Amino acid sequence: MESVVGNTAVAIKNIHFDSRKVEMNDVFVAITGSVSNGHDFIEKAINQGALVIICEKLPNDIVNGVTYVQVANSKEALAYMAANFYENPSDKLKLVGVTGTNGKTTIATLLYDLFTKAGFKVGLLSTVKVMVGETFYDAERTTPDSLTINHYLAEMNEEGVEYCFMEVSSHGIDQHRTTGLVFAGGIFTNLSHDHLDYHSSFAEYRDVKKRFFDELPASAFALTNVDDKNGEVMLQNTKAKQYTYGLKNYADYKAQILENQFTGLLLKINDQEVWSRLIGSFNAYNILAIYAAAELLGLETLENLKFISELHSVNGRFQYFISPEEKITAIVDYAHTPDALKNVLDTINAIRTKNEELITVVGCGGDRDRTKRPKMGHIASALSSKVIFTSDNPRTEDADAIIEEIEKGVEPQNFNKTVSISNRKQAIKTACQMAQANDIILIAGKGHETYQEVNGQKHDFDDYKIVSEFLKQLKK
């Protein structure tokens, strides 16, 4: 706290950082965002009844009867205020955060499923959905704002939730959305090229992720993927108890892939065999992280393995459909980073017989990290039989211009494999028409999303539903 103007002994009703929601006797926290500056709306908030203003810079006009609290960082102040306002709900359950570039949604969601199967009341805060026990809420972003997080955690307290699994994004850490929360554990998945439109460098991106582990309490566990070169970096300054998992290097939790098929994986985890319906080596890491976290949270080994064998893939994560007549396999996956796309294509290529073709439909989101676009084009064209470059969520950018940047990564020997169709629905239809019996179609980038965002408008669009319908219509 840098300075206070007015009386701090006042009773407040609610806390808001959106001036449009402010009512009588509320607190308004002025936050500087990427689009707007909350300090510009202080007067509006006061006119709507704000009793207290939290700000980084005091306004020129001080209104009598209003308390002004100047702070160094409004986002950090909001996080602590939110936790205190809701009576520190994270302290009343076991909250586990999952961070990294890929695998966050799968690990958090399947831990929710596993502990639900084990008979516990469980919460989930993920990209795909929010769950308070069995009550579903739509998720707006990977890591919600600190007020929303604490609101859901307080609701979990009321419902008797014992465990909550939460995705922790680099944006969430950097913007103090997770500040003030008490974590029982943290899981690091991996780190690869992503969000460099937001972070100035890969090193900054890595260090923001590391900050999550730096702030874990001594009572928590820190579980890291030791096969990722950044895995041990995450543990360097943490006070938490340190554990590792991996497939290649020595680790506390070690797995070996015994079988890898389209029907699932046979793994040996710490000398115990388990069959999983999940597919691919990247999912072997996810399963291992889930197993390790569940054991660290007290689940008995055989019970843990039993529930793992019953888990199903998460919507939009290697979700597949096989056409009834031609046996064409269509796979929908959220892979929207170069590393994730390579993992999915490597997995398919390791399983398929090479007698069938692999047709990939892929694009890149607009208003996001442009540097990954040629990398996506290079990977897709190098590891597929044929590629259709298309739109993803163009947002405010021109879809054709995005595709041109993706095409720059295609090497000359792969030019004849590629075609560009900016209309995503037409691109998926074309892939289905190109496919012969037993071929494989990968539709990457949007996964679980059921919309396409163009010029600020969200239109209904579900990759899985669309490809399923096209394949059912095909008569070859």
C-alpha positions as CSV (number, residue, x, y, z in Angstrom):
1,M,0.0,0.0,0.0
2,E,1.5,3.3,-1.1
3,S,-1.0,5.8,0.2
4,V,-4.6,6.2,1.5
5,V,-7.0,9.1,1.1
6,G,-10.2,8.8,3.1
7,N,-11.6,6.5,5.8
8,T,-10.7,2.8,5.6
9,A,-13.2,1.8,8.3
10,V,-16.1,1.4,5.8
11,A,-18.3,-1.6,5.1
12,I,-18.3,-2.7,1.4
13,K,-20.7,-4.8,-0.5
14,N,-18.7,-6.3,-3.4
15,I,-15.5,-6.0,-5.4
16,H,-15.4,-5.3,-9.1
17,F,-12.7,-4.4,-11.7
18,D,-15.4,-3.9,-14.4
19,S,-16.9,-0.4,-13.9
20,R,-20.1,-1.6,-15.6
21,K,-20.9,-4.0,-12.7
22,V,-20.3,-1.5,-9.9
23,E,-23.2,-0.8,-7.6
24,M,-23.7,1.2,-4.3
25,N,-21.0,0.6,-1.6
26,D,-18.8,-1.5,-3.9
27,V,-15.0,-1.5,-4.3
28,F,-13.7,-0.6,-7.8
29,V,-10.2,-1.8,-8.6
30,A,-8.7,0.1,-11.5
31,I,-6.6,-2.3,-13.6
32,T,-4.5,-1.4,-16.6
33,G,-5.3,-4.0,-19.3
34,S,-4.1,-4.6,-22.9
35,V,-7.3,-3.0,-24.3
36,S,-8.4,-0.5,-21.7
37,N,-7.2,1.3,-18.6
38,G,-9.5,1.0,-15.6
39,H,-8.2,4.3,-14.3
40,D,-10.2,6.0,-17.1
41,F,-13.4,4.6,-15.5
42,I,-12.9,5.7,-11.9
43,E,-15.4,8.6,-12.3
44,K,-18.0,6.3,-13.8
45,A,-17.6,3.8,-11.0
46,I,-18.0,6.5,-8.4
47,N,-21.1,7.8,-10.1
48,Q,-22.6,4.3,-9.9
49,G,-22.0,4.1,-6.2
50,A,-18.4,2.9,-5.6
51,L,-17.3,3.6,-2.0
52,V,-13.7,2.6,-2.4
53,I,-11.3,3.0,-5.3
54,I,-8.1,0.9,-5.6
55,C,-5.7,2.4,-8.1
56,E,-2.0,2.7,-9.1
57,K,-2.3,6.4,-9.7
58,L,-4.6,8.7,-7.7
59,P,-7.0,10.8,-9.9
60,N,-6.7,14.5,-10.0
61,D,-10.2,15.0,-8.6
62,I,-10.7,13.5,-5.2
63,V,-14.4,13.0,-4.3
64,N,-15.4,13.5,-0.7
65,G,-16.8,10.4,1.0
66,V,-14.9,8.1,-1.3
67,T,-11.8,6.2,0.0
68,Y,-8.8,5.9,-2.4
69,V,-6.1,3.3,-1.9
70,Q,-3.0,3.7,-4.0
71,V,-1.1,0.4,-4.6
72,A,1.9,-0.6,-6.6
73,N,0.1,-3.3,-8.6
74,S,-3.7,-3.3,-8.9
75,K,-3.9,-6.9,-10.2
76,E,-1.9,-8.2,-7.3
77,A,-4.0,-6.2,-4.9
78,L,-7.2,-7.5,-6.5
79,A,-5.9,-11.1,-6.1
80,Y,-5.3,-10.7,-2.3
81,M,-8.6,-8.8,-1.9
82,A,-10.5,-11.5,-3.7
83,A,-9.0,-14.3,-1.6
84,N,-9.8,-12.4,1.6
85,F,-13.3,-11.4,0.5
86,Y,-14.2,-15.0,-0.1
87,E,-12.5,-16.0,3.2
88,N,-9.5,-17.7,1.6
89,P,-11.4,-20.7,0.1
90,S,-8.2,-22.3,-1.4
91,D,-7.0,-23.0,2.1
92,K,-10.1,-25.2,2.8
93,L,-9.5,-27.8,0.0
94,K,-6.5,-29.4,-1.7
95,L,-5.8,-27.2,-4.8
96,V,-3.4,-28.5,-7.4
97,G,-2.2,-26.4,-10.3
98,V,-1.1,-27.7,-13.7
99,T,1.2,-25.6,-15.9
100,G,3.2,-26.0,-19.1
101,T,2.6,-25.5,-22.8
102,N,0.8,-28.8,-23.6
103,G,-1.2,-31.3,-21.5
104,K,-2.7,-28.9,-18.9
105,T,-6.3,-29.6,-19.9
106,T,-5.9,-33.3,-20.2
107,I,-4.1,-33.7,-16.8
108,A,-6.4,-31.4,-14.9
109,T,-9.6,-32.9,-16.4
110,L,-8.5,-36.5,-16.0
111,L,-7.5,-35.9,-12.4
112,Y,-11.0,-34.5,-11.8
113,D,-12.4,-37.7,-13.4
114,L,-10.1,-40.0,-11.4
115,F,-10.8,-38.5,-8.0
116,T,-14.5,-38.4,-8.8
117,K,-14.4,-42.2,-9.6
118,A,-12.6,-42.6,-6.3
119,G,-15.6,-41.2,-4.5
120,F,-14.5,-37.7,-3.7
121,K,-16.2,-34.4,-4.3
122,V,-14.0,-32.7,-6.8
123,G,-13.6,-29.3,-8.5
124,L,-12.1,-28.4,-11.9
125,L,-11.0,-25.1,-13.4
126,S,-9.9,-25.7,-17.0
127,T,-9.9,-24.3,-20.5
128,V,-12.9,-26.5,-21.5
129,K,-15.1,-26.2,-18.4
130,V,-15.5,-25.4,-14.7
131,M,-16.9,-28.1,-12.5
132,V,-18.1,-27.6,-8.9
133,G,-18.7,-31.2,-7.9
134,E,-21.1,-32.3,-10.6
135,T,-22.3,-28.7,-11.5
136,F,-21.0,-27.6,-14.9
137,Y,-20.1,-24.0,-15.9
138,D,-18.7,-22.7,-19.2
139,A,-15.1,-21.7,-19.1
140,E,-14.1,-18.3,-20.6
141,R,-10.3,-18.6,-20.4
142,T,-7.6,-21.0,-19.3
143,T,-7.0,-19.3,-16.0
144,P,-10.0,-17.0,-14.9
145,D,-9.5,-13.7,-13.1
146,S,-8.8,-13.8,-9.4
147,L,-12.4,-12.8,-8.4
148,T,-13.9,-15.6,-10.5
149,I,-11.4,-18.2,-9.2
150,N,-12.1,-17.4,-5.6
151,H,-15.9,-17.2,-6.3
152,Y,-15.8,-20.8,-7.7
153,L,-13.5,-22.0,-4.9
154,A,-15.9,-20.6,-2.3
155,E,-18.8,-22.4,-4.0
156,M,-16.7,-25.6,-3.9
157,N,-16.2,-25.0,-0.1
158,E,-20.0,-24.8,0.3
159,E,-20.5,-28.0,-1.7
160,G,-17.9,-29.9,0.4
161,V,-15.3,-30.3,-2.4
162,E,-12.1,-31.8,-1.2
163,Y,-9.8,-31.6,-4.2
164,C,-9.7,-29.0,-7.0
165,F,-7.5,-29.3,-10.2
166,M,-6.7,-26.1,-12.0
167,E,-5.0,-25.2,-15.2
168,V,-2.4,-22.4,-14.6
169,S,-1.5,-20.4,-17.7
170,S,1.5,-18.1,-18.1
171,H,-1.0,-15.2,-18.6
172,G,-2.7,-16.1,-15.3
173,I,0.6,-16.2,-13.4
174,D,1.9,-13.0,-15.0
175,Q,-1.3,-11.1,-14.3
176,H,-1.5,-12.3,-10.7
177,R,-4.7,-14.2,-11.2
178,T,-3.3,-17.1,-9.0
179,T,-1.7,-14.8,-6.4
180,G,-3.0,-15.3,-2.9
181,L,-4.1,-18.9,-3.6
182,V,-2.8,-21.7,-1.4
183,F,-1.7,-24.7,-3.6
184,A,-1.3,-28.2,-2.3
185,G,0.7,-29.1,-5.4
186,G,2.0,-28.0,-8.7
187,I,2.6,-30.1,-11.9
188,F,4.9,-29.0,-14.8
189,T,4.2,-30.7,-18.1
190,N,6.6,-29.3,-20.7
191,L,7.6,-26.1,-22.4
192,S,7.7,-25.2,-26.1
193,H,7.0,-22.4,-28.5
194,D,3.8,-20.5,-27.5
195,H,2.5,-17.2,-26.4
196,L,5.5,-15.2,-27.7
197,D,3.0,-12.6,-28.8
198,Y,2.5,-11.9,-25.1
199,H,5.9,-12.7,-23.6
200,S,8.9,-10.8,-25.0
201,S,11.0,-14.0,-25.2
202,F,11.0,-17.7,-24.5
203,A,13.2,-17.1,-21.4
204,E,10.5,-14.7,-20.0
205,Y,7.8,-17.3,-20.8
206,R,9.8,-20.0,-19.0
207,D,10.5,-17.7,-16.0
208,V,6.9,-16.8,-15.6
209,K,6.0,-20.5,-15.4
210,K,8.8,-21.0,-12.9
211,R,7.4,-18.2,-10.7
212,F,4.4,-20.5,-10.0
213,F,6.8,-23.1,-8.5
214,D,8.8,-20.5,-6.7
215,E,5.7,-19.4,-4.8
216,L,4.5,-22.9,-3.7
217,P,4.5,-23.4,0.1
218,A,6.8,-25.9,1.8
219,S,3.7,-28.0,2.5
220,A,3.0,-28.6,-1.2
221,F,4.5,-30.9,-3.8
222,A,6.2,-29.8,-7.0
223,L,6.0,-32.5,-9.7
224,T,8.0,-32.0,-12.9
225,N,8.6,-33.7,-16.2
226,V,12.3,-34.4,-16.0
227,D,12.5,-35.4,-19.7
228,D,11.8,-31.7,-20.6
229,K,15.0,-29.6,-20.5
230,N,13.1,-27.0,-18.5
231,G,11.7,-29.5,-16.0
232,E,14.5,-29.2,-13.4
233,V,14.6,-25.4,-13.9
234,M,11.1,-25.2,-12.4
235,L,12.3,-26.8,-9.2
236,Q,15.4,-24.5,-8.6
237,N,13.9,-22.2,-6.0
238,T,10.8,-23.9,-4.9
239,K,10.2,-24.6,-1.2
240,A,7.8,-27.5,-2.0
241,K,8.7,-31.2,-1.8
242,Q,10.3,-32.1,-5.2
243,Y,9.3,-35.1,-7.4
244,T,10.0,-36.0,-11.0
245,Y,8.4,-38.1,-13.7
246,G,9.6,-39.2,-17.1
247,L,9.9,-41.9,-19.7
248,K,13.6,-41.4,-20.7
249,N,15.5,-40.2,-17.6
250,Y,15.8,-41.4,-14.0
251,A,12.7,-40.2,-12.2
252,D,10.7,-40.8,-9.0
253,Y,7.8,-41.9,-11.3
254,K,9.0,-43.8,-14.4
255,A,7.0,-45.3,-17.2
256,Q,7.7,-47.5,-20.2
257,I,5.5,-47.8,-23.3
258,L,4.9,-51.5,-24.0
259,E,2.2,-51.1,-26.7
260,N,1.0,-48.0,-28.6
261,Q,-2.1,-48.5,-30.8
262,F,-5.2,-46.5,-31.9
263,T,-7.1,-48.5,-29.3
264,G,-4.8,-47.2,-26.5
265,L,-1.6,-47.6,-24.6
266,L,-0.1,-50.4,-22.5
267,L,2.3,-48.8,-19.9
268,K,4.5,-50.1,-17.2
269,I,4.5,-47.5,-14.4
270,N,7.0,-48.2,-11.6
271,D,6.9,-51.9,-12.4
272,Q,3.1,-52.0,-12.6
273,E,1.3,-52.6,-15.9
274,V,-1.8,-50.5,-16.9
275,W,-3.9,-50.3,-20.0
276,S,-5.2,-46.8,-21.0
277,R,-7.7,-45.8,-23.6
278,L,-5.6,-42.7,-24.3
279,I,-3.3,-42.7,-27.3
280,G,0.3,-41.7,-28.1
281,S,3.6,-41.0,-26.3
282,F,2.5,-37.5,-25.3
283,N,-0.4,-39.1,-23.4
284,A,2.0,-41.5,-21.7
285,Y,3.5,-38.4,-20.1
286,N,0.0,-37.2,-19.1
287,I,-1.0,-40.5,-17.6
288,L,2.3,-40.7,-15.7
289,A,1.7,-37.2,-14.3
290,I,-1.8,-38.1,-13.3
291,Y,-0.6,-41.3,-11.6
292,A,2.1,-39.5,-9.7
293,A,-0.1,-36.6,-8.6
294,A,-2.8,-39.0,-7.4
295,E,-0.3,-41.0,-5.4
296,L,1.2,-37.9,-3.9
297,L,-2.4,-36.9,-2.8
298,G,-2.8,-40.2,-1.0
299,L,-4.6,-42.5,-3.5
300,E,-3.6,-46.2,-3.1
301,T,-1.5,-47.6,-6.0
302,L,-3.8,-50.4,-7.2
303,E,-6.9,-48.2,-6.9
304,N,-5.0,-45.5,-8.8
305,L,-4.1,-47.9,-11.6
306,K,-7.7,-49.2,-11.8
307,F,-9.2,-45.7,-12.2
308,I,-6.5,-44.7,-14.8
309,S,-7.6,-47.7,-16.9
310,E,-11.1,-46.4,-16.9
311,L,-10.4,-42.9,-18.0
312,H,-11.5,-41.6,-21.5
313,S,-9.9,-38.9,-23.6
314,V,-10.9,-35.3,-23.1
315,N,-13.1,-33.6,-25.7
316,G,-11.0,-32.3,-28.6
317,R,-7.8,-34.1,-27.4
318,F,-7.1,-36.9,-29.9
319,Q,-10.8,-37.4,-30.2
320,Y,-11.5,-39.7,-33.1
321,F,-14.3,-41.1,-35.3
322,I,-14.1,-44.0,-37.8
323,S,-16.5,-43.9,-40.7
324,P,-18.7,-47.1,-40.8
325,E,-18.2,-48.1,-44.4
326,E,-14.7,-46.9,-45.6
327,K,-13.1,-47.1,-42.2
328,I,-11.6,-43.6,-42.6
329,T,-10.3,-42.4,-39.2
330,A,-10.9,-38.7,-38.4
331,I,-8.9,-37.3,-35.5
332,V,-9.7,-33.9,-33.9
333,D,-7.0,-32.4,-31.7
334,Y,-6.4,-29.0,-30.0
335,A,-2.8,-29.0,-31.3
336,H,-2.2,-25.3,-31.9
337,T,1.5,-25.1,-31.2
338,P,4.4,-26.5,-33.2
339,D,5.4,-29.0,-30.5
340,A,1.8,-30.2,-30.0
341,L,1.2,-30.7,-33.7
342,K,4.5,-32.6,-34.0
343,N,3.5,-34.8,-31.1
344,V,0.1,-35.7,-32.6
345,L,1.6,-36.3,-36.1
346,D,4.4,-38.4,-34.7
347,T,1.9,-40.5,-32.7
348,I,-0.2,-41.1,-35.8
349,N,2.8,-42.0,-37.9
350,A,4.1,-44.4,-35.3
351,I,0.8,-46.3,-35.2
352,R,-0.3,-46.3,-38.9
353,T,0.9,-49.0,-41.4
354,K,2.0,-46.4,-44.1
355,N,-0.4,-48.2,-46.5
356,E,-2.9,-45.4,-45.8
357,E,-2.5,-41.6,-46.3
358,L,-2.5,-39.1,-43.5
359,I,-4.3,-35.9,-44.5
360,T,-3.9,-33.0,-42.2
361,V,-6.2,-29.9,-42.0
362,V,-4.5,-27.1,-40.0
363,G,-4.4,-23.3,-39.5
364,C,-3.2,-20.7,-37.0
365,G,-5.2,-18.3,-34.9
366,G,-5.3,-14.6,-35.7
367,D,-4.0,-11.9,-33.3
368,R,-1.7,-14.4,-31.7
369,D,2.0,-15.4,-32.0
370,R,2.9,-15.0,-35.7
371,T,6.4,-16.6,-35.3
372,K,4.9,-20.1,-34.9
373,R,3.0,-20.0,-38.2
374,P,5.8,-21.1,-40.6
375,K,6.9,-23.7,-38.1
376,M,3.4,-25.2,-38.1
377,G,3.5,-25.2,-41.9
378,H,6.8,-26.9,-42.0
379,I,5.8,-29.6,-39.5
380,A,2.4,-30.4,-41.1
381,S,3.9,-30.7,-44.6
382,A,6.9,-32.7,-43.5
383,L,4.9,-35.3,-41.5
384,S,1.7,-35.7,-43.5
385,S,0.9,-37.3,-46.8
386,K,-1.3,-34.3,-47.8
387,V,-2.0,-31.0,-46.1
388,I,-4.9,-28.5,-46.3
389,F,-4.0,-25.1,-44.8
390,T,-7.1,-23.3,-43.7
391,S,-8.4,-20.7,-41.2
392,D,-8.5,-21.4,-37.4
393,N,-9.9,-18.4,-35.5
394,P,-8.8,-15.5,-37.7
395,R,-10.2,-13.0,-35.2
396,T,-9.4,-9.6,-36.7
397,E,-6.8,-10.8,-39.2
398,D,-7.3,-11.8,-42.8
399,A,-7.5,-15.6,-43.0
400,D,-5.6,-15.7,-46.4
401,A,-2.8,-13.6,-45.0
402,I,-2.4,-16.0,-42.1
403,I,-2.3,-19.0,-44.5
404,E,0.4,-17.2,-46.5
405,E,2.6,-17.0,-43.4
406,I,2.0,-20.7,-42.7
407,E,3.0,-21.6,-46.2
408,K,6.4,-19.9,-45.8
409,G,7.5,-22.8,-43.7
410,V,6.9,-25.5,-46.4
411,E,10.1,-26.8,-47.9
412,P,10.2,-27.1,-51.7
413,Q,10.0,-30.9,-51.8
414,N,6.7,-30.7,-49.9
415,F,5.0,-28.0,-52.0
416,N,3.0,-30.6,-54.0
417,K,1.5,-32.1,-50.8
418,T,-0.2,-28.8,-49.9
419,V,-3.4,-27.0,-50.9
420,S,-4.9,-23.9,-49.2
421,I,-8.7,-23.5,-48.6
422,S,-9.5,-20.6,-46.3
423,N,-13.0,-21.7,-45.6
424,R,-12.6,-24.2,-42.8
425,K,-15.8,-26.1,-43.4
426,Q,-14.9,-26.5,-47.1
427,A,-11.3,-27.6,-46.1
428,I,-12.7,-30.4,-43.9
429,K,-15.1,-31.4,-46.6
430,T,-12.3,-31.5,-49.2
431,A,-10.2,-33.7,-46.8
432,C,-13.1,-36.1,-46.5
433,Q,-13.5,-36.2,-50.3
434,M,-9.7,-36.8,-50.8
435,A,-9.6,-39.7,-48.3
436,Q,-9.7,-43.3,-49.5
437,A,-10.6,-46.3,-47.4
438,N,-8.6,-46.7,-44.3
439,D,-7.0,-43.2,-44.7
440,I,-6.5,-40.9,-41.6
441,I,-7.6,-37.3,-41.4
442,L,-6.2,-35.0,-38.7
443,I,-8.1,-31.8,-38.0
444,A,-5.8,-29.7,-35.7
445,G,-6.0,-26.5,-33.9
446,K,-9.4,-26.0,-32.4
447,G,-10.2,-29.2,-30.7
448,H,-12.9,-28.8,-28.1
449,E,-14.0,-25.3,-29.4
450,T,-17.5,-25.2,-30.8
451,Y,-17.1,-21.8,-32.5
452,Q,-15.0,-19.9,-35.0
453,E,-14.1,-16.3,-34.2
454,V,-14.1,-13.9,-37.2
455,N,-13.9,-10.1,-36.7
456,G,-15.1,-10.2,-33.1
457,Q,-18.1,-12.5,-33.9
458,K,-18.2,-16.1,-32.7
459,H,-20.0,-18.5,-35.2
460,D,-21.1,-22.1,-34.4
461,F,-18.3,-24.4,-35.6
462,D,-17.5,-27.8,-34.2
463,D,-14.7,-29.7,-36.0
464,Y,-15.7,-33.1,-34.6
465,K,-19.4,-32.7,-35.5
466,I,-18.6,-31.4,-39.0
467,V,-16.1,-34.1,-40.0
468,S,-18.4,-36.8,-38.6
469,E,-21.3,-35.6,-40.7
470,F,-19.2,-35.4,-43.9
471,L,-17.8,-38.9,-43.4
472,K,-21.3,-40.3,-42.8
473,Q,-22.5,-38.7,-46.0
474,L,-19.6,-40.2,-48.1
475,K,-20.4,-43.1,-50.5
476,K,-17.3,-44.2,-52.3
